[in-house]
Amino acid sequence: MLLTRGTWLSRSLPALRSSRRPSLAPLAVMSSTCNSDHPWPCPTCKQWRTPSLTVDAGVLRQNEAASLPADRLEVLLIERANPPFKGCWAFPGGFLDYGEAPERAVLRELEEECGIVPDAGAAEPRLLAAAGAPDRDPRRHTVTLFYGIDLGPTEKAPVAGDDAAKAQWIPVARILGSGIGDLPEGERLRLAFDHQDLLARLLDFHHSGKAADN
């Protein structure tokens, strides 16, 4: 049978389109098997595997009451109560909820884990970095958005909550060691995940007044 140009297009375009992209399955709740090593999309829920999104809060303060000048710059950290890195120190943070803006999520995590809410006139959270190395979290591939947080002039005393065993202000010199606090290697505070690198970004922002280039 002789096909006209219009007839050929009407019959061929659907096949061409379906061959160029995967079919989109209806939205479904991902099953517990979705963290397995099976091929993707998942044979159970038909969804494609994507990284999880987290937020972390970077907060600094000047403690003029510190006995040593090198100890006056402090960073707000939590001691993790759960694996991975249980017992290690980290920035306050956690997973983004569906439908939640990252800027609101980081303030929520700060309040849940440290009991701290910025003053009403404090500046909005400032995005300093995005970190997403596939092996940065041993649980699964996570991408974190790291924000610098301005608390305002009011003194804030952290109170640990949620999955934080402790929450406190810690001298930056205890983390950086020699060069600022001149601490021996064994006495330095090591941070969980890649938070050592995130601290460097926070200090860049603190010293320069703007986020370092990505």
Secondary structure as the mmCIF struct_conf table of DSSP 4:
data_model
#
loop_
_struct_conf.conf_type_id
_struct_conf.id
_struct_conf.beg_label_comp_id
_struct_conf.beg_label_asym_id
_struct_conf.beg_label_seq_id
_struct_conf.end_label_comp_id
_struct_conf.end_label_asym_id
_struct_conf.end_label_seq_id
HELX_LH_PP_P HELX_LH_PP_P1 LEU A 2 THR A 4
HELX_RH_AL_P HELX_RH_AL_P1 ARG A 5 ARG A 20
BEND BEND1 ARG A 21 ARG A 21
HELX_LH_PP_P HELX_LH_PP_P2 ALA A 25 LEU A 27
HELX_LH_PP_P HELX_LH_PP_P3 VAL A 29 SER A 31
HELX_RH_3T_P HELX_RH_3T_P1 SER A 32 ASN A 35
BEND BEND2 SER A 36 HIS A 38
BEND BEND3 TRP A 40 PRO A 41
TURN_TY1_P TURN_TY1_P1 PRO A 43 CYS A 45
HELX_LH_PP_P HELX_LH_PP_P4 GLN A 47 ARG A 49
STRN STRN1 SER A 52 GLY A 58
STRN STRN2 LEU A 60 GLN A 62
TURN_TY1_P TURN_TY1_P2 GLU A 64 ALA A 65
BEND BEND4 SER A 67 LEU A 68
HELX_RH_3T_P HELX_RH_3T_P2 PRO A 69 ASP A 71
STRN STRN3 LEU A 73 ARG A 80
BEND BEND5 ASN A 82 PHE A 85
TURN_TY1_P TURN_TY1_P3 LYS A 86 GLY A 87
STRN STRN4 TRP A 89 ALA A 90
BEND BEND6 PRO A 92 PRO A 92
STRN STRN5 GLY A 93 PHE A 95
HELX_LH_PP_P HELX_LH_PP_P5 LEU A 96 ASP A 97
TURN_TY1_P TURN_TY1_P4 TYR A 98 GLY A 99
HELX_RH_AL_P HELX_RH_AL_P2 PRO A 102 CYS A 114
TURN_TY1_P TURN_TY1_P5 ALA A 120 GLY A 121
HELX_LH_PP_P HELX_LH_PP_P6 ALA A 122 PRO A 125
STRN STRN6 ARG A 126 ALA A 131
TURN_TY1_P TURN_TY1_P6 PRO A 134 ASP A 135
BEND BEND7 ARG A 136 ARG A 140
STRN STRN7 THR A 142 GLY A 148
BEND BEND8 PRO A 153 THR A 154
TURN_TY1_P TURN_TY1_P7 ASP A 162 ASP A 163
STRN STRN8 ALA A 164 PRO A 171
TURN_TY1_P TURN_TY1_P8 VAL A 172 VAL A 172
HELX_RH_AL_P HELX_RH_AL_P3 ALA A 173 LEU A 176
TURN_TY1_P TURN_TY1_P9 SER A 178 GLY A 181
HELX_RH_3T_P HELX_RH_3T_P3 GLU A 185 GLU A 187
BEND BEND9 ARG A 188 ARG A 188
HELX_LH_PP_P HELX_LH_PP_P7 LEU A 189 ARG A 190
STRN STRN9 LEU A 191 LEU A 191
BEND BEND10 ALA A 192 ALA A 192
TURN_TY1_P TURN_TY1_P10 PHE A 193 ASP A 194
HELX_RH_AL_P HELX_RH_AL_P4 HIS A 195 SER A 208
BEND BEND11 GLY A 209 LYS A 210
HELX_LH_PP_P HELX_LH_PP_P8 ALA A 211 ASP A 213
#
